[in-house]
Amino acid sequence: MSEMIKESSLLDVQNLHIKFDISKPFIHRLLNGAEKTYVHAVRGIDFSVRRGETFSLVGESGCGKSTVARLLSGLYEPTDGTISYEGTVLADATREQRQHIRRRCQMIFQDPFASLNPRWKVERIIAEPLVLFGLIKNREEGKKRVGQLLEQVGLAASDMEKFPHEFSGGQRQRISIARALAGEPEFLVCDEPTSALDVSVQAQVLNLMKDLQDELGLTYLFISHDMSVVSHFSDRVGIMYLGRLVEVGTVEEVFNRPRHPYTRMLMDAIPSMDVIHKERTPVTGEVPNPISPPPGCAFNPRCAFATDQCRQASPQAQNISDTQQVACHHPLAVD
């Protein structure tokens, strides 16, 4: 979906692929004459994230959205395709450029307890990026900056003397956000940052992230499976299914005028307080095995509108409007 990339893009992703070797041991394959087995977690996706916006990736578990987050943060190397940050292709970047991008692009993980070192005090956890990027000259300066970061995320400066286990889940996620902000980033990859939290705490953390975005001019890539959270937090949305982007558009377009059957299925499953007696269509069927996906459109076994064309040929993305694209042979009509 590279046609939708704008000149103001902070991040551009083109034809991104990654596969993982899940083969059995060599001896087993040799004795049984078996070949290597790969799972294609991401299958050639294109999207862009414009400066200052929140772009969300949504889909069922196993669709590849968290893998995309790890690719963008450098935890995984893509099998194919390009990731460009401010026009610099990461694979071609010099060491200095990589260091700059590494500082300007940070990640907030899903589990705030697993992502914090339990043996370190909060001061050391948040100060680590400050030391790594050379942003402080001595410990005294570091303590002052850590205190400022803690207060910025709604905690007390004195909390730097505590360990992660002394905090609640929401407080630990605030510490994770403070650590991400320590390097003065402009782009944050948020991998389901509120899914492990209670609903009331989710709202507090999301409001904090929104305030920080307005205050610091941050750009977010937000990964989630919660459509209600995405609808209130995002500017644009990409719907993923089995490693592919099936629809991209603004929140208004995707939520009010979905054109892909899978998107419509997700929308219909959201409870509504506005229409009490509206019939809801639950998300039916199961995601196919990613090791051996069905031919053609991967969604065709679950799609009520599937035709022989859908079972034979994989659909290409097509423009529905200037801001909306859908990868479907038979896009749904707008009501």
PALUM-884534 format. One record per residue (C-alpha): residue number from 1; chain; x, y, z. Coordinates in Angstrom, 2 decimals. Each point is the difference from the previous one (the first is absolute). Layout:
% PALUM-884534
@resi: NUM | chain: A | x: X | y: Y | z: Z $
...
//
This chain:
% PALUM-884534
@resi: 1 | chain: A | x: 0.00 | y: 0.00 | z: 0.00 $
@resi: 2 | chain: A | x: 2.94 | y: 2.27 | z: -0.73 $
@resi: 3 | chain: A | x: -2.11 | y: 2.36 | z: -2.13 $
@resi: 4 | chain: A | x: -1.30 | y: 1.55 | z: 3.22 $
@resi: 5 | chain: A | x: 3.46 | y: 1.08 | z: 1.22 $
@resi: 6 | chain: A | x: 0.15 | y: 3.77 | z: 0.43 $
@resi: 7 | chain: A | x: 2.96 | y: 2.36 | z: -0.11 $
@resi: 8 | chain: A | x: -0.49 | y: 0.72 | z: 3.71 $
@resi: 9 | chain: A | x: 0.45 | y: -3.67 | z: 0.94 $
@resi: 10 | chain: A | x: 2.27 | y: -0.66 | z: 2.93 $
@resi: 11 | chain: A | x: 0.03 | y: -3.76 | z: -0.63 $
@resi: 12 | chain: A | x: -0.47 | y: -1.86 | z: -3.30 $
@resi: 13 | chain: A | x: -0.37 | y: -3.78 | z: -0.25 $
@resi: 14 | chain: A | x: 0.07 | y: -1.65 | z: -3.43 $
@resi: 15 | chain: A | x: -0.49 | y: -3.66 | z: -0.91 $
@resi: 16 | chain: A | x: 1.00 | y: -1.12 | z: 3.50 $
@resi: 17 | chain: A | x: 0.47 | y: -3.77 | z: 0.44 $
@resi: 18 | chain: A | x: 1.31 | y: -2.19 | z: 2.78 $
@resi: 19 | chain: A | x: 0.05 | y: -3.76 | z: 0.32 $
@resi: 20 | chain: A | x: 1.11 | y: -2.19 | z: 2.89 $
@resi: 21 | chain: A | x: 1.65 | y: -3.40 | z: -0.29 $
@resi: 22 | chain: A | x: -2.04 | y: -2.44 | z: 2.08 $
@resi: 23 | chain: A | x: 1.52 | y: -3.14 | z: -1.49 $
@resi: 24 | chain: A | x: 0.61 | y: -3.13 | z: 2.01 $
@resi: 25 | chain: A | x: 3.65 | y: -0.89 | z: 0.79 $
@resi: 26 | chain: A | x: 2.27 | y: -0.82 | z: -2.95 $
@resi: 27 | chain: A | x: 0.36 | y: -3.69 | z: 0.89 $
@resi: 28 | chain: A | x: -3.78 | y: -0.41 | z: 0.15 $
@resi: 29 | chain: A | x: -0.39 | y: 1.66 | z: -3.41 $
@resi: 30 | chain: A | x: 2.82 | y: -2.09 | z: -1.47 $
@resi: 31 | chain: A | x: -1.48 | y: -3.30 | z: 1.18 $
@resi: 32 | chain: A | x: -3.51 | y: 0.88 | z: -1.14 $
@resi: 33 | chain: A | x: 0.91 | y: 1.81 | z: -3.20 $
@resi: 34 | chain: A | x: -1.78 | y: 3.12 | z: 1.20 $
@resi: 35 | chain: A | x: 0.73 | y: 3.55 | z: -1.12 $
@resi: 36 | chain: A | x: 0.34 | y: 3.08 | z: 2.15 $
@resi: 37 | chain: A | x: -3.23 | y: 1.55 | z: 1.24 $
@resi: 38 | chain: A | x: -0.56 | y: 3.75 | z: 0.15 $
@resi: 39 | chain: A | x: -2.78 | y: 2.13 | z: 1.40 $
@resi: 40 | chain: A | x: -0.51 | y: 3.29 | z: -1.84 $
@resi: 41 | chain: A | x: -1.02 | y: 2.34 | z: 2.80 $
@resi: 42 | chain: A | x: -0.12 | y: 3.14 | z: -2.17 $
@resi: 43 | chain: A | x: -0.79 | y: -0.33 | z: -3.69 $
@resi: 44 | chain: A | x: 0.87 | y: 3.13 | z: -1.95 $
@resi: 45 | chain: A | x: -1.69 | y: 2.94 | z: 1.68 $
@resi: 46 | chain: A | x: 0.20 | y: 3.71 | z: -0.90 $
@resi: 47 | chain: A | x: -0.95 | y: 2.93 | z: 2.20 $
@resi: 48 | chain: A | x: 1.22 | y: 3.39 | z: 1.16 $
@resi: 49 | chain: A | x: -0.23 | y: 1.90 | z: 3.27 $
@resi: 50 | chain: A | x: -0.22 | y: 3.76 | z: -0.28 $
@resi: 51 | chain: A | x: 1.71 | y: 2.29 | z: 2.46 $
@resi: 52 | chain: A | x: -2.14 | y: 0.79 | z: 3.05 $
@resi: 53 | chain: A | x: -2.73 | y: -2.57 | z: -0.64 $
@resi: 54 | chain: A | x: -1.03 | y: -3.27 | z: 1.65 $
@resi: 55 | chain: A | x: -0.11 | y: -2.89 | z: -2.46 $
@resi: 56 | chain: A | x: -1.45 | y: -3.22 | z: 1.40 $
@resi: 57 | chain: A | x: 0.39 | y: -3.59 | z: -1.14 $
@resi: 58 | chain: A | x: -2.95 | y: -2.18 | z: 0.95 $
@resi: 59 | chain: A | x: -0.79 | y: -3.68 | z: -0.38 $
@resi: 60 | chain: A | x: -0.59 | y: -3.28 | z: 1.76 $
@resi: 61 | chain: A | x: 2.77 | y: -1.72 | z: 1.95 $
@resi: 62 | chain: A | x: 2.61 | y: -1.50 | z: -2.31 $
@resi: 63 | chain: A | x: -0.58 | y: 2.39 | z: -2.90 $
@resi: 64 | chain: A | x: 3.55 | y: 1.36 | z: 0.18 $
@resi: 65 | chain: A | x: -0.54 | y: 3.44 | z: 1.50 $
@resi: 66 | chain: A | x: 2.43 | y: -0.48 | z: 2.92 $
@resi: 67 | chain: A | x: 2.56 | y: -1.41 | z: -2.44 $
@resi: 68 | chain: A | x: -0.28 | y: 3.25 | z: -1.96 $
@resi: 69 | chain: A | x: 0.67 | y: 1.92 | z: 3.22 $
@resi: 70 | chain: A | x: 3.18 | y: -1.99 | z: 0.60 $
@resi: 71 | chain: A | x: 1.12 | y: 0.49 | z: -3.59 $
@resi: 72 | chain: A | x: -0.40 | y: 3.76 | z: 0.29 $
@resi: 73 | chain: A | x: 1.85 | y: 0.14 | z: 3.31 $
@resi: 74 | chain: A | x: 2.92 | y: -2.02 | z: -1.36 $
@resi: 75 | chain: A | x: -0.57 | y: -3.10 | z: 2.12 $
@resi: 76 | chain: A | x: -0.54 | y: -2.04 | z: -3.19 $
@resi: 77 | chain: A | x: 1.67 | y: 0.30 | z: -3.39 $
@resi: 78 | chain: A | x: -2.40 | y: -0.14 | z: -2.97 $
@resi: 79 | chain: A | x: 0.33 | y: -2.81 | z: -2.52 $
@resi: 80 | chain: A | x: -0.89 | y: 2.43 | z: -2.79 $
@resi: 81 | chain: A | x: -1.31 | y: 3.50 | z: -0.50 $
@resi: 82 | chain: A | x: 1.10 | y: 3.39 | z: 1.32 $
@resi: 83 | chain: A | x: -0.60 | y: 2.09 | z: 3.10 $
@resi: 84 | chain: A | x: 0.81 | y: 3.69 | z: -0.44 $
@resi: 85 | chain: A | x: 0.20 | y: 2.54 | z: 2.79 $
@resi: 86 | chain: A | x: 0.00 | y: 3.66 | z: -1.08 $
@resi: 87 | chain: A | x: 1.02 | y: -1.19 | z: -3.47 $
@resi: 88 | chain: A | x: 2.90 | y: -2.15 | z: 1.23 $
@resi: 89 | chain: A | x: -0.27 | y: -3.70 | z: -0.82 $
@resi: 90 | chain: A | x: 0.99 | y: -1.83 | z: 3.17 $
@resi: 91 | chain: A | x: 1.82 | y: -2.79 | z: -1.83 $
@resi: 92 | chain: A | x: 2.23 | y: 2.59 | z: -1.75 $
@resi: 93 | chain: A | x: 0.50 | y: 2.30 | z: 2.99 $
@resi: 94 | chain: A | x: 3.46 | y: 0.83 | z: 1.32 $
@resi: 95 | chain: A | x: 0.91 | y: -0.70 | z: 3.61 $
@resi: 96 | chain: A | x: -0.59 | y: 3.65 | z: 0.91 $
@resi: 97 | chain: A | x: -3.38 | y: 0.00 | z: -1.74 $
@resi: 98 | chain: A | x: -1.03 | y: -3.21 | z: 1.77 $
@resi: 99 | chain: A | x: 0.98 | y: 1.50 | z: 3.36 $
@resi: 100 | chain: A | x: -2.07 | y: 3.11 | z: -0.74 $
@resi: 101 | chain: A | x: -3.02 | y: -2.07 | z: -1.08 $
@resi: 102 | chain: A | x: 0.40 | y: -2.29 | z: 3.00 $
@resi: 103 | chain: A | x: -0.25 | y: 2.99 | z: 2.31 $
@resi: 104 | chain: A | x: -2.91 | y: 1.63 | z: -1.82 $
@resi: 105 | chain: A | x: -2.04 | y: -3.23 | z: -0.26 $
@resi: 106 | chain: A | x: -0.90 | y: -1.77 | z: 3.23 $
@resi: 107 | chain: A | x: -2.39 | y: -2.80 | z: 1.00 $
@resi: 108 | chain: A | x: -2.54 | y: -0.52 | z: 2.78 $
@resi: 109 | chain: A | x: -0.60 | y: -3.70 | z: 0.65 $
@resi: 110 | chain: A | x: -3.20 | y: -1.84 | z: 0.86 $
@resi: 111 | chain: A | x: 0.95 | y: -1.36 | z: 3.43 $
@resi: 112 | chain: A | x: 1.40 | y: 2.77 | z: 2.21 $
@resi: 113 | chain: A | x: 1.36 | y: -2.48 | z: 2.55 $
@resi: 114 | chain: A | x: 1.84 | y: -2.27 | z: -2.45 $
@resi: 115 | chain: A | x: 1.58 | y: 2.98 | z: -1.77 $
@resi: 116 | chain: A | x: 1.49 | y: 1.48 | z: 3.20 $
@resi: 117 | chain: A | x: 3.07 | y: -1.53 | z: 1.67 $
@resi: 118 | chain: A | x: -1.26 | y: -1.17 | z: 3.43 $
@resi: 119 | chain: A | x: 3.50 | y: 0.30 | z: 1.50 $
@resi: 120 | chain: A | x: 0.41 | y: 3.67 | z: -0.90 $
@resi: 121 | chain: A | x: -1.45 | y: 2.98 | z: 1.76 $
@resi: 122 | chain: A | x: -2.13 | y: 2.34 | z: -2.08 $
@resi: 123 | chain: A | x: 2.79 | y: 2.58 | z: -0.07 $
@resi: 124 | chain: A | x: 2.34 | y: -2.38 | z: -1.80 $
@resi: 125 | chain: A | x: -2.74 | y: -1.24 | z: -2.35 $
@resi: 126 | chain: A | x: -0.86 | y: 3.49 | z: -1.25 $
@resi: 127 | chain: A | x: 3.57 | y: 1.28 | z: 0.09 $
@resi: 128 | chain: A | x: 1.31 | y: -2.78 | z: -2.25 $
@resi: 129 | chain: A | x: -1.03 | y: 1.74 | z: -3.28 $
@resi: 130 | chain: A | x: 1.35 | y: 3.30 | z: 1.34 $
@resi: 131 | chain: A | x: 3.41 | y: -1.61 | z: 0.51 $
@resi: 132 | chain: A | x: -0.12 | y: -2.00 | z: -3.23 $
@resi: 133 | chain: A | x: -0.71 | y: 3.07 | z: -2.14 $
@resi: 134 | chain: A | x: 2.34 | y: 2.29 | z: 1.93 $
@resi: 135 | chain: A | x: -2.76 | y: 2.36 | z: 1.14 $
@resi: 136 | chain: A | x: 1.35 | y: 0.46 | z: 3.54 $
@resi: 137 | chain: A | x: 3.45 | y: 0.84 | z: 1.33 $
@resi: 138 | chain: A | x: -0.19 | y: -1.40 | z: 3.52 $
@resi: 139 | chain: A | x: -2.30 | y: -1.83 | z: 2.41 $
@resi: 140 | chain: A | x: -1.26 | y: 3.19 | z: 1.60 $
@resi: 141 | chain: A | x: -1.21 | y: 1.24 | z: -3.37 $
@resi: 142 | chain: A | x: -1.47 | y: -3.46 | z: -0.65 $
@resi: 143 | chain: A | x: -1.99 | y: -0.01 | z: 3.25 $
@resi: 144 | chain: A | x: -1.43 | y: 3.40 | z: -0.83 $
@resi: 145 | chain: A | x: -1.05 | y: -1.09 | z: -3.48 $
@resi: 146 | chain: A | x: -1.48 | y: -3.29 | z: 1.25 $
@resi: 147 | chain: A | x: -2.05 | y: 1.95 | z: 2.54 $
@resi: 148 | chain: A | x: -1.30 | y: 2.30 | z: -2.74 $
@resi: 149 | chain: A | x: -0.98 | y: -2.98 | z: -2.18 $
@resi: 150 | chain: A | x: -1.82 | y: -1.71 | z: 2.87 $
@resi: 151 | chain: A | x: -1.98 | y: 3.15 | z: 0.74 $
@resi: 152 | chain: A | x: -0.76 | y: 0.40 | z: -3.69 $
@resi: 153 | chain: A | x: -1.78 | y: -3.37 | z: -0.02 $
@resi: 154 | chain: A | x: -1.91 | y: 0.66 | z: 3.22 $
@resi: 155 | chain: A | x: 2.29 | y: -1.61 | z: 2.58 $
@resi: 156 | chain: A | x: 2.11 | y: 1.53 | z: 2.79 $
@resi: 157 | chain: A | x: 3.70 | y: 0.69 | z: -0.37 $
@resi: 158 | chain: A | x: 0.60 | y: -1.98 | z: 3.21 $
@resi: 159 | chain: A | x: -1.30 | y: -3.13 | z: -1.76 $
@resi: 160 | chain: A | x: 3.42 | y: -0.39 | z: -1.62 $
@resi: 161 | chain: A | x: 1.20 | y: -1.71 | z: 3.19 $
@resi: 162 | chain: A | x: -2.49 | y: -2.86 | z: -0.33 $
@resi: 163 | chain: A | x: 0.05 | y: -3.29 | z: -1.90 $
@resi: 164 | chain: A | x: -2.57 | y: -0.91 | z: -2.72 $
@resi: 165 | chain: A | x: -1.81 | y: -2.52 | z: 2.24 $
@resi: 166 | chain: A | x: -0.97 | y: 2.81 | z: 2.35 $
@resi: 167 | chain: A | x: -2.31 | y: 1.54 | z: -2.60 $
@resi: 168 | chain: A | x: -3.38 | y: -0.88 | z: -1.48 $
@resi: 169 | chain: A | x: -0.36 | y: -1.04 | z: -3.65 $
@resi: 170 | chain: A | x: -1.03 | y: 3.48 | z: -1.11 $
@resi: 171 | chain: A | x: 2.90 | y: 1.61 | z: 1.89 $
@resi: 172 | chain: A | x: 2.46 | y: -2.45 | z: -1.52 $
@resi: 173 | chain: A | x: -1.26 | y: 0.92 | z: -3.46 $
@resi: 174 | chain: A | x: 0.54 | y: 3.67 | z: 0.86 $
@resi: 175 | chain: A | x: 3.59 | y: -0.90 | z: 0.89 $
@resi: 176 | chain: A | x: 0.34 | y: -1.72 | z: -3.38 $
@resi: 177 | chain: A | x: -1.28 | y: 3.15 | z: -1.70 $
@resi: 178 | chain: A | x: 2.46 | y: 2.13 | z: 1.98 $
@resi: 179 | chain: A | x: 2.84 | y: -2.28 | z: -1.09 $
@resi: 180 | chain: A | x: -1.12 | y: 0.30 | z: -3.64 $
@resi: 181 | chain: A | x: -0.09 | y: 3.79 | z: 0.31 $
@resi: 182 | chain: A | x: 3.49 | y: 0.18 | z: 1.51 $
@resi: 183 | chain: A | x: 1.70 | y: 0.01 | z: -3.40 $
@resi: 184 | chain: A | x: -2.19 | y: 2.90 | z: -1.17 $
@resi: 185 | chain: A | x: -1.63 | y: -2.02 | z: -2.79 $
@resi: 186 | chain: A | x: -2.46 | y: 1.22 | z: -2.60 $
@resi: 187 | chain: A | x: -1.41 | y: -3.41 | z: -1.01 $
@resi: 188 | chain: A | x: -1.35 | y: -2.59 | z: 2.43 $
@resi: 189 | chain: A | x: -0.94 | y: -3.56 | z: -0.94 $
@resi: 190 | chain: A | x: -2.69 | y: -1.03 | z: 2.49 $
@resi: 191 | chain: A | x: -0.58 | y: -3.78 | z: 0.05 $
@resi: 192 | chain: A | x: -3.37 | y: -0.41 | z: 1.75 $
@resi: 193 | chain: A | x: 1.15 | y: 2.24 | z: 2.88 $
@resi: 194 | chain: A | x: -3.31 | y: -0.19 | z: 1.89 $
@resi: 195 | chain: A | x: -1.20 | y: -3.57 | z: -0.64 $
@resi: 196 | chain: A | x: 1.46 | y: -1.30 | z: 3.29 $
@resi: 197 | chain: A | x: -1.70 | y: 2.73 | z: 2.05 $
@resi: 198 | chain: A | x: -3.43 | y: 0.40 | z: 1.59 $
@resi: 199 | chain: A | x: -2.51 | y: 1.99 | z: -2.05 $
@resi: 200 | chain: A | x: 0.05 | y: 3.04 | z: 2.31 $
@resi: 201 | chain: A | x: 3.80 | y: 0.03 | z: -0.02 $
@resi: 202 | chain: A | x: 0.03 | y: -0.40 | z: -3.80 $
@resi: 203 | chain: A | x: -1.86 | y: 3.30 | z: -0.34 $
@resi: 204 | chain: A | x: 2.49 | y: 1.77 | z: 2.27 $
@resi: 205 | chain: A | x: 3.01 | y: -1.27 | z: -1.94 $
@resi: 206 | chain: A | x: -1.59 | y: 0.82 | z: -3.37 $
@resi: 207 | chain: A | x: -0.84 | y: 3.52 | z: 1.19 $
@resi: 208 | chain: A | x: 3.61 | y: 0.40 | z: 1.16 $
@resi: 209 | chain: A | x: 1.30 | y: -1.16 | z: -3.39 $
@resi: 210 | chain: A | x: -2.33 | y: 2.42 | z: -1.80 $
@resi: 211 | chain: A | x: 1.13 | y: 2.90 | z: 2.21 $
@resi: 212 | chain: A | x: 3.66 | y: -0.86 | z: -0.61 $
@resi: 213 | chain: A | x: -0.64 | y: -0.15 | z: -3.73 $
@resi: 214 | chain: A | x: -1.49 | y: 3.50 | z: 0.02 $
@resi: 215 | chain: A | x: 2.70 | y: 1.35 | z: 2.30 $
@resi: 216 | chain: A | x: 3.05 | y: -1.55 | z: -1.69 $
@resi: 217 | chain: A | x: -1.22 | y: -0.37 | z: -3.58 $
@resi: 218 | chain: A | x: 0.35 | y: -3.80 | z: 0.07 $
@resi: 219 | chain: A | x: -0.94 | y: -2.40 | z: -2.78 $
@resi: 220 | chain: A | x: -1.47 | y: -3.38 | z: 0.97 $
@resi: 221 | chain: A | x: -0.26 | y: -3.38 | z: -1.65 $
@resi: 222 | chain: A | x: -2.64 | y: -1.61 | z: 2.22 $
@resi: 223 | chain: A | x: -0.48 | y: -3.77 | z: 0.00 $
@resi: 224 | chain: A | x: -3.30 | y: -1.29 | z: 1.39 $
@resi: 225 | chain: A | x: -2.79 | y: -2.52 | z: -0.32 $
@resi: 226 | chain: A | x: -2.47 | y: 2.22 | z: 1.86 $
@resi: 227 | chain: A | x: -2.08 | y: 1.81 | z: -2.60 $
@resi: 228 | chain: A | x: -1.60 | y: 2.37 | z: 2.51 $
@resi: 229 | chain: A | x: 3.41 | y: 1.21 | z: 1.19 $
@resi: 230 | chain: A | x: 1.20 | y: 0.45 | z: -3.57 $
@resi: 231 | chain: A | x: -3.10 | y: 1.98 | z: -1.00 $
@resi: 232 | chain: A | x: 0.63 | y: 2.61 | z: 2.70 $
@resi: 233 | chain: A | x: 3.79 | y: 0.13 | z: -0.13 $
@resi: 234 | chain: A | x: 0.92 | y: -0.16 | z: -3.70 $
@resi: 235 | chain: A | x: 0.06 | y: 2.21 | z: -3.06 $
@resi: 236 | chain: A | x: 0.41 | y: -2.79 | z: -2.55 $
@resi: 237 | chain: A | x: -0.42 | y: -3.76 | z: 0.21 $
@resi: 238 | chain: A | x: 1.45 | y: -3.01 | z: -1.80 $
@resi: 239 | chain: A | x: -1.88 | y: -3.31 | z: 0.25 $
@resi: 240 | chain: A | x: 2.27 | y: -3.07 | z: -0.09 $
@resi: 241 | chain: A | x: -0.94 | y: -3.57 | z: -0.81 $
@resi: 242 | chain: A | x: 2.46 | y: -2.88 | z: -0.14 $
@resi: 243 | chain: A | x: 3.03 | y: 2.19 | z: -0.63 $
@resi: 244 | chain: A | x: -1.61 | y: 2.33 | z: -2.56 $
@resi: 245 | chain: A | x: -1.64 | y: 3.41 | z: 0.14 $
@resi: 246 | chain: A | x: -3.54 | y: -0.39 | z: -1.32 $
@resi: 247 | chain: A | x: -1.22 | y: 3.56 | z: 0.57 $
@resi: 248 | chain: A | x: 1.51 | y: 3.38 | z: 0.86 $
@resi: 249 | chain: A | x: -1.82 | y: 3.26 | z: 0.59 $
@resi: 250 | chain: A | x: -0.94 | y: 2.71 | z: 2.43 $
@resi: 251 | chain: A | x: -1.83 | y: -0.99 | z: 3.17 $
@resi: 252 | chain: A | x: -3.22 | y: 1.45 | z: -1.39 $
@resi: 253 | chain: A | x: 0.28 | y: -1.95 | z: -3.26 $
@resi: 254 | chain: A | x: 0.99 | y: -3.34 | z: 1.49 $
@resi: 255 | chain: A | x: -2.51 | y: 0.08 | z: 2.87 $
@resi: 256 | chain: A | x: -2.94 | y: 1.59 | z: -1.81 $
@resi: 257 | chain: A | x: 0.56 | y: -1.18 | z: -3.58 $
@resi: 258 | chain: A | x: 1.98 | y: -3.28 | z: 0.11 $
@resi: 259 | chain: A | x: 0.56 | y: -1.48 | z: -3.45 $
@resi: 260 | chain: A | x: 1.68 | y: -3.33 | z: 0.78 $
@resi: 261 | chain: A | x: -2.20 | y: -2.85 | z: 1.31 $
@resi: 262 | chain: A | x: 2.45 | y: -0.70 | z: 2.81 $
@resi: 263 | chain: A | x: -0.09 | y: 3.63 | z: 1.11 $
@resi: 264 | chain: A | x: -3.80 | y: -0.10 | z: -0.10 $
@resi: 265 | chain: A | x: 0.06 | y: -3.16 | z: 2.12 $
@resi: 266 | chain: A | x: 2.17 | y: 1.72 | z: 2.62 $
@resi: 267 | chain: A | x: -2.25 | y: 3.09 | z: -0.01 $
@resi: 268 | chain: A | x: -3.17 | y: -2.05 | z: 0.41 $
@resi: 269 | chain: A | x: 1.46 | y: -1.75 | z: 3.04 $
@resi: 270 | chain: A | x: 0.41 | y: 3.28 | z: 1.93 $
@resi: 271 | chain: A | x: -2.80 | y: 0.53 | z: 2.56 $
@resi: 272 | chain: A | x: -1.93 | y: 3.24 | z: -0.56 $
@resi: 273 | chain: A | x: -1.90 | y: 2.04 | z: 2.60 $
@resi: 274 | chain: A | x: -1.52 | y: 2.19 | z: -2.69 $
@resi: 275 | chain: A | x: -2.03 | y: -2.72 | z: -1.71 $
@resi: 276 | chain: A | x: -1.37 | y: -2.31 | z: 2.68 $
@resi: 277 | chain: A | x: -1.81 | y: -2.45 | z: -2.25 $
@resi: 278 | chain: A | x: 2.59 | y: -0.17 | z: -2.77 $
@resi: 279 | chain: A | x: 0.86 | y: -3.54 | z: -1.05 $
@resi: 280 | chain: A | x: 3.66 | y: -0.77 | z: 0.64 $
@resi: 281 | chain: A | x: 1.98 | y: -2.32 | z: -2.23 $
@resi: 282 | chain: A | x: 2.65 | y: -1.79 | z: 2.08 $
@resi: 283 | chain: A | x: 3.49 | y: -0.61 | z: -1.40 $
@resi: 284 | chain: A | x: -0.38 | y: -3.53 | z: -1.36 $
@resi: 285 | chain: A | x: 2.42 | y: -2.65 | z: -1.15 $
@resi: 286 | chain: A | x: 3.68 | y: -0.35 | z: 0.81 $
@resi: 287 | chain: A | x: 3.12 | y: 1.55 | z: -1.46 $
@resi: 288 | chain: A | x: 1.55 | y: -2.51 | z: -2.45 $
@resi: 289 | chain: A | x: 3.29 | y: -1.69 | z: 0.78 $
@resi: 290 | chain: A | x: 2.70 | y: 2.55 | z: -0.92 $
@resi: 291 | chain: A | x: 2.35 | y: -2.84 | z: -1.01 $
@resi: 292 | chain: A | x: -2.35 | y: -1.06 | z: -2.78 $
@resi: 293 | chain: A | x: -2.42 | y: 2.86 | z: -0.71 $
@resi: 294 | chain: A | x: -2.83 | y: -0.52 | z: -2.49 $
@resi: 295 | chain: A | x: 0.63 | y: 0.94 | z: -3.64 $
@resi: 296 | chain: A | x: -1.29 | y: 3.32 | z: -1.29 $
@resi: 297 | chain: A | x: -1.37 | y: 2.36 | z: 2.61 $
@resi: 298 | chain: A | x: 0.91 | y: -1.32 | z: 3.45 $
@resi: 299 | chain: A | x: -3.39 | y: 1.10 | z: 1.34 $
@resi: 300 | chain: A | x: -2.05 | y: -1.93 | z: -2.56 $
@resi: 301 | chain: A | x: -0.82 | y: -3.02 | z: 2.28 $
@resi: 302 | chain: A | x: -1.76 | y: 2.38 | z: 2.43 $
@resi: 303 | chain: A | x: -1.48 | y: 2.41 | z: -2.54 $
@resi: 304 | chain: A | x: -3.69 | y: -0.14 | z: -0.96 $
@resi: 305 | chain: A | x: 0.75 | y: 1.81 | z: -3.28 $
@resi: 306 | chain: A | x: 2.87 | y: -2.23 | z: -1.20 $
@resi: 307 | chain: A | x: -0.01 | y: -1.02 | z: -3.68 $
@resi: 308 | chain: A | x: 2.23 | y: -2.24 | z: -2.10 $
@resi: 309 | chain: A | x: 2.17 | y: 3.05 | z: -0.70 $
@resi: 310 | chain: A | x: 0.51 | y: 0.47 | z: 3.75 $
@resi: 311 | chain: A | x: 1.08 | y: -3.64 | z: 0.36 $
@resi: 312 | chain: A | x: 2.51 | y: 0.20 | z: -2.84 $
@resi: 313 | chain: A | x: 1.61 | y: 3.45 | z: -0.04 $
@resi: 314 | chain: A | x: 1.31 | y: 2.16 | z: 2.82 $
@resi: 315 | chain: A | x: -1.61 | y: 3.47 | z: -0.22 $
@resi: 316 | chain: A | x: 2.09 | y: 3.12 | z: -0.58 $
@resi: 317 | chain: A | x: -0.59 | y: 3.24 | z: 1.89 $
@resi: 318 | chain: A | x: -2.25 | y: 2.48 | z: -1.79 $
@resi: 319 | chain: A | x: -0.83 | y: 3.61 | z: 0.80 $
@resi: 320 | chain: A | x: -3.51 | y: 0.64 | z: 1.27 $
@resi: 321 | chain: A | x: 0.70 | y: 3.66 | z: 0.73 $
@resi: 322 | chain: A | x: 3.03 | y: 2.24 | z: 0.47 $
@resi: 323 | chain: A | x: 0.46 | y: -1.41 | z: 3.50 $
@resi: 324 | chain: A | x: -1.57 | y: -3.46 | z: -0.10 $
@resi: 325 | chain: A | x: 1.26 | y: -3.19 | z: -1.64 $
@resi: 326 | chain: A | x: -1.28 | y: -3.55 | z: 0.08 $
@resi: 327 | chain: A | x: 1.50 | y: -3.30 | z: -1.16 $
@resi: 328 | chain: A | x: -3.15 | y: -1.83 | z: -1.10 $
@resi: 329 | chain: A | x: -1.34 | y: -1.31 | z: -3.33 $
@resi: 330 | chain: A | x: -3.53 | y: 1.06 | z: 0.95 $
@resi: 331 | chain: A | x: 0.06 | y: 3.03 | z: 2.32 $
@resi: 332 | chain: A | x: -3.21 | y: 0.47 | z: 1.93 $
@resi: 333 | chain: A | x: -2.35 | y: 2.78 | z: -1.01 $
@resi: 334 | chain: A | x: -0.37 | y: 2.93 | z: 2.38 $
@resi: 335 | chain: A | x: -3.42 | y: 0.14 | z: 1.67 $
//
